[in-house]
Amino acid sequence: MSDTTTSNESNNPLGLSSIPSVSSEGLVPVGRRASLNSYIAALWNRRHFILAESRAKMSGSTKRNLLGYGWMFLNPILSVMAYWFIFGFILQTSRGVENFLGFLVVGVFFFQYTGKSMTGGTGAIRSGASMIRGFQFPRAALPISTVVRNFLDFIPTVLVMFILIAIIPPLESITWRVILIFPIIALQTVFNLGLACLLARVGHKLPDVSNFMSIVNRFWLYGSGVMFVIDDKLAGHPQLLAAMQFNPMYSYLELTRNSLLYGVDSPWWMWASAVLWAFGLLIVGFLYFWRGEESYGRF
């Protein structure tokens, strides 16, 4: 028997097979923040999971109601009726506003799209705590899933909006500018993604922020020109008017109204504001969320 065999038997007296060694190259601890390129690639690889989860939450919320998907149409319509009664009929903010009901429909429908993404994004990490503890995945999938779900809810309401505008007098003459609705919705969706990612980390660090979201949402609603024309009400306060026009929702609502209701061209600065807000907030919000990736498993 060779010396090599004798040496191996002395080192392994029980005759067990040797344990293979594994290189640690390329391995990272669980929860460690990946590089930005790897993180984005991982999100893209889980796009089907994000879409499936969004659809599951969407169907799960509707099954709990007797009318099911009907509330996707009734909620914005009832909101429009309530705002019309208070602001249009009682407070008479409809004076001087061409097609006030259409003006209100666009404002309510489009603002609710962003408002839901804001409140849902704020609680995305805490509502997904069990999933974070049980699975390893890019945590940005949670706020993104919230926005995707709201987008899926929003599409049918856009169809309802078109029907309401088409049948409620005064009837508007449709121009080629109606196709601009699609890039406007795309820009607003990009803006919602950035907003949800930004607030998801803020809501995780400061849980009490979620209690203020309804107040912030209401203040933002009144400051975005949903129920009245800001330009008329603040004509005597140019600095306040400029601050209100800097509001991203003001640009998205006015672009939609000009393209769909009034058939006129929007000023270039309004398009520039919509683009800068959308992609600027997406970059800032996503990077801010990504830098906190390691902390989302701690509650």
Disulfide bonds with the S-S distance in Angstrom:
none
